[in-house]
Amino acid sequence: MRWSSTFIPTLKEDPADAEVISHKLLVRAGMIRQVSRGIYNYLPLALKAIRKIEAIVRQEMDRAGAQELLLPIVSPAELWQESGRWDVYGKELFRLKDRHERDFSLGPTHEEVITDLVRKVVRSYRELPINLYQIQIKLRDEVRPRFGLMRGREFIMKDAYSFHTDMEDCRREYEKMFDTYKKIFTRCGLKFRPVEAETGAIGGSLSHEFQVLASSGEDALVSCNSCDYAANVMKAEVRPQDAADRDPAQVSPSLKKVATPEKKTVQEVADFLGIPAEKFIKTLVYKIDGSEFVAVLVRGDHELNELKLQAALNCREAVLADETQVQQAAGVPTGSLGPIGLKLRLIADQAIQGIRGAVAGANVRDAHYVEVDQKRDFTPSLTADLRLASAGDLCPRCGRGTLETHRGIEVGQIFYLGKKYSEAMGATYLDAEGRERPIEMGCYGIGITRLLAAAIEQNHDANGIVWPLSIAPVQVLLLPINYKDKAIREACDRLYENLLQCGVEALLDDRDERPGVKFKDADLIGIPLRVTIGAKALERGCVELRRRREGTTEEVPVEEAHKKIYSLIKTALAPGERQ
């Protein structure tokens, strides 16, 4: 590749609408351009990196025994209605009608389409197991597309679906995909962590996310500092408080009502009374599935996890009530809500169970109760783990370590689906005795274009991108100080041809630009190795070889440079990783 004939429209300034570093650098490095919010053109350098990622994914999926196919982007509404997701998926599902007014969707994922295919083809247990995958464009009408490729409306995804005779075999494949994903993200040169996760709109009973660790990540993660437990904070379990912390023989002081004028929030009342937030009972009113209002109780220093609340109540939707709804449902202003005497069903986090000496709203404006004793003063109809885990919590698994927090970018997720789709859509097989049984399923996704952005979020510096070698658009950038100079041009062209003959991917910056512009662009696009060809070094028979990540430079004999570069790349890329 020669820069002068390659489409690389770099920019000096950050785009005004970019919020995260990957969005800024991808635009500035001439790799993407926006068409509409959440929809992008992928320019040549970005596409080369995407193809590198896809190649790694294909190699590892094929090694794991999966088979590639290609499914349509457009699917009929009937399939989604069979699974029940036509209504459940919500507004994120792009919907359209054909000329005959028949409903279709643009695929955000392909569980329905692949299940329909398999149910029409597979008849016997002898045809299972099977794992089918594709790499294809997906479309989701995100309510708020943002952060460039991190949350788009159109993106490239690898999605795989496996089909099995029983749970044991499906779990075996789940573990195989877990290991395959670790190999993929390791080969992409990323620091990542698998964490337990919610299944969301995909469904199923078991899921792990693969999170690229980055301070800019949207997702909050927790991990134990003593064992290997790690989870998305929305999934993380909270260890129940030891019952020994609450002495049943202790007698609680009498309940007292105190005035708290104009104090509404936990922190305001805590400061006014001089009582720490962990001694408070926070009462929140939620509307469940659009009908029933319930009061949810969490400790004053804790945050409610709405996904846990939905799971505990086995509901599809739990929405925090606004002030008007609270007044209508409970007859109490929001700043004075409390569980004592409240005429709503009480749903309590496990930290509320047995709490004593607590503070709670008195259900009267500008008043709170102190010395609240849960067992004496109110009885929840349901107690469960409802709160978000936080740093310092005891590990729910080993009980020895404490939880630490991280930020992450989800680049992949695997699901054990079980019979969720096969039972709904009638995907069955005949077992050895001729009995018809529903197929067990798993699914496994990787966001290809999101991984591209995540790699930059984790690998950049003040000057630009720092590509991992395995997914860099090209491996080497040749930078002649003055390409018009005959000696420099001949040395540069000779090295370029030698590199190509060795199978090394090279980009030659043959532009008629000042050296300063070339060096800035070189750092911006972030190619792992840069060779500078200048008159002074050539007089010594050398060129300068710079490693972008390490920031080190060494002189290399010009006639040996291609061998040195080939050796560096061969050593850096483990067997099986070379493109």
Residue pairs with C-beta under 8 A, 6 or more apart in sequence:
1 474
1 505
1 506
1 507
1 508
2 507
2 508
2 510
3 507
3 508
3 509
3 510
3 511
4 510
4 511
6 44
6 45
6 507
7 30
7 43
7 44
8 29
8 30
8 43
8 44
8 45
8 521
8 525
9 30
9 33
9 43
10 28
10 29
10 30
10 521
10 524
10 525
11 27
11 28
11 30
12 28
13 28
14 24
14 27
14 28
15 23
15 24
15 27
15 28
17 34
18 24
18 27
18 148
19 146
19 147
20 147
20 148
20 150
20 216
20 453
20 457
21 216
21 456
21 457
21 460
22 147
22 148
22 149
22 150
22 216
22 452
22 453
22 454
22 456
22 457
22 460
23 147
23 148
23 149
23 150
23 453
25 456
25 460
25 464
25 465
25 524
25 526
26 32
26 46
26 148
26 149
26 452
26 453
26 456
27 33
27 34
27 148
28 464
28 524
29 45
29 464
29 465
29 524
29 525
29 526
30 43
30 45
30 525
31 42
31 43
31 45
31 46
31 49
31 473
31 525
32 40
32 41
32 42
32 43
32 46
32 148
32 149
33 40
33 41
33 43
34 40
34 41
35 41
36 153
37 145
37 153
38 142
38 145
38 146
38 151
38 152
38 153
38 154
39 145
39 152
39 153
39 154
40 148
40 149
40 152
40 154
42 50
42 449
44 473
45 473
45 474
45 525
46 452
46 473
48 473
48 474
49 452
49 467
49 471
49 472
49 473
50 156
50 448
50 449
50 452
52 470
52 471
52 472
52 473
52 579
53 188
53 448
53 451
53 452
53 471
54 135
54 156
54 158
54 448
55 579
56 184
56 187
56 188
56 470
56 471
56 577
57 135
57 158
57 184
57 446
57 448
58 68
58 135
59 576
60 180
60 183
60 184
60 187
61 68
61 133
61 158
61 160
61 180
62 68
63 180
64 131
64 176
64 177
64 180
65 131
65 176
66 131
66 132
66 133
66 160
66 162
67 130
67 131
67 132
67 133
68 132
68 133
68 134
68 135
69 132
69 133
69 134
70 134
70 136
71 107
71 110
71 113
71 114
71 117
71 134
71 136
72 107
72 113
73 106
73 107
73 136
73 137
73 139
74 96
74 104
74 105
74 106
74 107
75 104
75 105
75 107
75 110
75 112
75 113
76 102
76 103
76 104
77 86
77 95
77 102
77 103
77 104
77 105
79 112
79 113
79 116
79 425
80 86
80 89
80 93
80 105
80 112
82 112
82 424
82 425
83 111
83 112
83 115
83 421
83 424
83 425
84 424
85 93
85 112
85 201
86 93
86 105
88 201
88 316
89 108
89 201
90 201
91 141
91 143
92 108
92 140
92 141
92 142
92 143
93 105
93 106
93 108
93 140
93 141
94 105
94 106
94 108
94 139
94 140
94 141
95 103
95 104
95 105
96 103
96 104
96 105
96 106
97 103
97 104
98 104
106 139
107 113
107 136
107 138
107 139
108 138
108 139
108 140
109 138
109 157
109 159
109 202
109 443
109 445
110 134
110 159
110 161
111 161
111 202
111 417
111 421
111 441
111 443
112 421
112 425
114 132
114 161
115 161
115 421
115 422
115 425
115 427
115 441
116 425
118 130
118 132
118 163
118 427
118 439
119 422
119 425
119 426
119 427
119 428
119 439
121 127
122 128
122 130
122 163
122 427
122 429
122 439
123 429
123 430
124 429
124 430
125 165
125 429
125 430
125 431
125 432
127 429
128 163
128 164
128 165
128 169
128 429
128 439
129 162
129 163
129 164
129 165
129 169
129 170
129 173
130 162
130 163
131 160
131 161
131 162
131 163
131 173
132 160
132 161
132 162
133 158
133 159
133 160
133 161
133 444
134 158
134 159
134 160
135 156
135 157
135 158
135 448
136 156
136 157
136 159
137 154
137 155
137 156
137 157
138 154
138 155
138 156
138 157
138 159
139 153
139 154
140 153
141 153
142 151
142 152
142 153
144 151
145 151
145 152
145 153
147 218
147 453
148 453
149 155
149 449
149 450
149 452
149 453
150 218
150 409
150 450
150 453
150 454
150 457
151 218
152 449
155 447
155 448
155 449
155 450
156 447
156 448
156 449
157 445
157 446
157 447
157 448
158 445
158 446
158 448
159 443
159 444
159 445
159 446
160 177
160 443
160 444
160 445
161 441
161 442
161 443
161 444
162 170
162 173
162 177
162 441
162 442
162 443
162 444
163 427
163 439
163 440
163 441
164 170
164 173
164 439
164 440
164 441
164 442
165 429
165 431
165 437
165 439
165 440
166 440
167 418
167 440
169 440
170 416
170 418
170 440
170 441
170 442
171 416
173 442
174 206
174 414
174 416
174 442
177 414
177 442
177 444
178 194
178 208
178 414
181 194
181 210
181 412
181 414
181 444
181 446
182 194
182 210
184 412
184 446
185 192
185 210
185 212
185 411
185 412
186 192
187 470
187 574
187 577
188 451
188 455
188 468
188 470
188 471
189 455
189 459
189 468
189 469
189 470
189 471
190 212
190 411
190 451
190 454
190 455
190 458
190 468
191 212
191 213
191 458
192 210
192 211
192 212
192 213
192 411
193 210
193 211
193 213
193 221
193 223
193 230
193 406
193 408
194 208
194 209
194 210
194 211
194 230
195 208
195 209
195 210
195 211
195 221
195 223
195 230
195 231
195 232
195 235
195 408
196 207
196 208
196 209
196 230
196 231
196 232
196 235
196 236
197 207
197 208
197 209
197 231
197 232
197 234
197 235
197 410
197 413
198 207
198 232
198 234
198 235
198 307
199 205
199 206
199 207
199 415
202 413
202 415
202 417
202 443
203 415
203 417
203 420
203 421
204 415
204 416
204 417
204 418
204 420
204 442
204 443
205 416
205 418
206 415
206 416
207 413
207 414
207 415
207 416
208 413
208 414
209 219
209 232
209 408
209 410
209 412
209 413
210 410
210 411
210 412
210 413
210 446
211 217
211 219
211 221
211 232
211 406
211 408
211 409
211 410
211 411
212 408
212 409
212 411
212 451
212 454
212 455
212 457
212 458
213 406
213 407
213 408
213 458
214 407
214 408
214 409
214 454
214 457
214 458
215 407
216 407
216 409
216 457
217 406
217 407
217 408
217 409
217 457
218 407
218 409
218 410
219 232
219 233
219 407
219 408
219 409
219 410
220 232
220 233
220 234
220 405
220 406
220 407
220 408
221 230
221 231
221 232
221 233
221 405
221 406
221 407
221 408
222 230
222 231
222 233
222 236
222 389
222 390
222 391
222 393
222 403
222 404
222 405
222 406
223 229
223 230
223 231
223 403
223 404
223 406
224 230
224 395
224 397
224 398
224 401
224 402
224 403
224 404
225 401
225 402
225 403
225 404
226 395
226 398
226 400
226 401
226 402
227 395
227 397
227 398
227 400
227 401
229 395
229 396
229 397
229 398
231 237
231 389
233 305
233 388
233 389
233 405
234 305
234 307
234 388
235 307
236 388
236 389
236 396
236 403
237 385
237 389
237 396
237 397
238 350
238 351
238 385
238 387
238 389
238 393
238 396
239 393
239 394
239 395
239 396
239 399
240 350
240 385
241 350
241 351
243 354
246 354
246 355
246 356
250 356
252 356
252 357
252 371
252 373
252 376
253 357
253 371
254 371
255 340
255 369
255 370
255 371
255 372
255 373
255 376
255 377
256 369
256 370
256 371
257 362
257 364
257 367
257 368
257 369
258 273
258 367
258 368
258 369
258 370
259 366
259 367
260 269
260 272
260 273
260 336
260 366
260 367
260 368
261 366
262 366
263 269
263 272
263 335
263 366
264 334
264 335
264 336
265 335
266 277
266 280
266 282
266 300
266 301
267 277
269 280
269 359
269 368
270 276
270 277
270 280
270 300
270 359
273 359
273 368
273 370
275 359
275 370
276 301
277 299
277 300
277 301
278 299
278 300
278 301
279 300
279 357
279 358
279 359
280 299
280 300
280 301
280 358
280 359
280 360
281 297
281 298
281 299
281 300
281 338
281 339
281 352
281 355
281 358
281 359
281 360
281 372
282 297
282 298
282 299
282 300
282 302
283 295
283 296
283 297
283 337
283 338
283 339
283 342
283 360
283 361
284 295
284 296
284 297
284 298
284 304
284 320
284 337
285 293
285 294
285 295
285 296
285 320
285 321
285 325
285 326
285 329
285 330
285 337
285 344
286 293
286 294
286 296
286 309
286 318
286 319
286 320
286 321
287 293
287 318
287 319
287 320
287 321
287 325
288 294
288 313
288 315
288 317
288 318
289 315
289 316
289 317
290 317
292 345
293 321
293 325
293 329
293 330
293 344
294 313
294 344
294 345
294 346
294 347
295 330
295 337
295 339
295 342
295 344
295 345
295 346
295 347
296 304
296 309
296 347
296 348
296 349
296 386
297 339
297 346
297 347
297 348
297 349
297 352
297 380
298 304
298 348
298 349
298 351
298 352
298 386
298 387
299 349
299 351
299 352
299 355
299 387
300 359
302 349
302 351
302 387
302 388
302 390
303 387
303 388
303 390
304 349
304 386
304 387
304 388
305 386
305 387
305 388
306 318
308 384
308 385
308 386
308 387
309 318
309 347
309 386
310 316
310 317
310 318
312 347
312 382
312 384
312 386
313 347
313 382
321 329
323 333
323 334
326 332
326 333
326 334
326 337
327 333
329 344
330 337
330 342
330 343
330 344
330 363
331 343
332 342
332 361
332 363
332 364
333 365
335 361
335 365
335 366
336 361
336 362
336 363
336 364
336 365
336 366
336 367
336 368
337 361
337 363
338 360
338 361
338 362
338 363
338 368
338 369
338 372
339 346
339 348
339 360
339 377
339 378
339 380
340 360
340 362
340 363
340 369
340 372
340 377
340 378
341 363
341 378
342 363
342 378
345 381
345 382
346 378
346 379
346 380
346 381
346 382
347 380
347 381
347 382
347 384
347 386
348 374
348 380
348 382
348 383
348 384
348 386
349 383
349 384
349 385
349 386
349 387
350 383
350 384
350 385
350 386
351 387
352 374
352 380
352 383
353 374
353 380
353 383
354 374
354 375
355 372
355 373
355 374
356 372
356 373
356 374
357 370
357 371
357 372
357 373
358 370
358 371
358 372
358 373
358 374
359 368
359 369
359 370
359 372
360 368
360 369
360 372
361 367
361 368
361 369
362 368
362 369
369 377
389 396
389 403
390 403
390 405
391 402
391 403
391 404
391 405
392 402
392 403
393 402
393 403
394 401
394 402
394 403
395 401
395 402
395 403
409 450
409 453
409 454
409 457
410 447
410 450
411 446
411 447
411 450
411 451
411 454
412 444
412 445
412 446
412 447
412 451
413 444
413 445
414 442
414 443
414 444
414 445
415 442
415 443
415 444
416 442
417 440
417 441
417 442
417 443
418 440
418 441
419 438
419 439
419 440
419 441
420 441
421 427
421 441
422 428
422 438
422 439
422 440
422 441
423 438
427 438
427 439
427 441
428 436
428 437
428 438
428 439
429 436
429 437
429 439
430 436
430 437
431 437
452 471
455 467
455 468
455 471
456 465
459 465
459 466
459 467
459 468
459 526
459 549
460 466
460 526
463 520
463 523
463 524
464 523
464 524
464 525
464 526
465 524
465 525
465 526
466 526
466 548
466 549
467 473
467 526
467 527
467 528
467 548
468 528
469 475
469 528
469 569
469 572
469 573
470 573
470 577
472 526
472 527
472 528
473 507
473 525
473 527
474 505
474 506
474 507
474 527
475 504
475 505
475 506
475 527
475 528
475 529
475 565
475 569
476 499
476 504
476 505
476 506
476 507
476 527
476 528
476 529
476 530
476 531
476 565
477 506
477 507
477 509
477 522
477 525
477 527
477 529
477 530
477 531
478 492
478 495
478 496
478 499
478 506
478 507
478 508
478 509
478 530
478 531
478 533
479 509
479 518
479 519
479 522
479 530
479 531
479 532
479 533
480 488
480 489
480 492
480 508
480 509
480 510
480 533
480 534
481 488
481 515
481 532
481 533
481 534
481 535
482 488
482 515
482 534
482 535
483 489
483 492
483 509
483 510
483 511
483 512
484 512
485 535
487 535
487 538
488 533
488 534
488 535
488 538
491 533
491 538
491 543
491 558
492 508
492 510
492 533
493 508
495 531
495 533
495 543
495 558
495 561
495 562
496 506
496 508
498 561
498 562
499 506
499 562
499 565
499 566
500 506
501 562
502 562
502 563
502 565
502 566
503 566
504 562
504 565
504 566
504 569
505 579
507 527
509 518
509 521
509 522
511 518
522 530
523 548
526 548
527 548
528 547
528 548
528 549
529 545
529 546
529 547
529 548
529 565
529 568
529 569
530 545
530 546
530 548
531 543
531 544
531 545
531 546
531 561
531 565
532 543
532 544
532 546
533 543
533 558
534 543
534 544
537 543
537 544
537 555
538 558
540 555
541 557
541 558
541 559
542 555
542 556
542 557
542 558
543 555
543 556
543 558
543 561
544 553
544 554
544 555
544 556
545 553
545 554
545 555
545 556
545 561
545 564
545 565
546 552
546 553
547 553
556 564
570 578
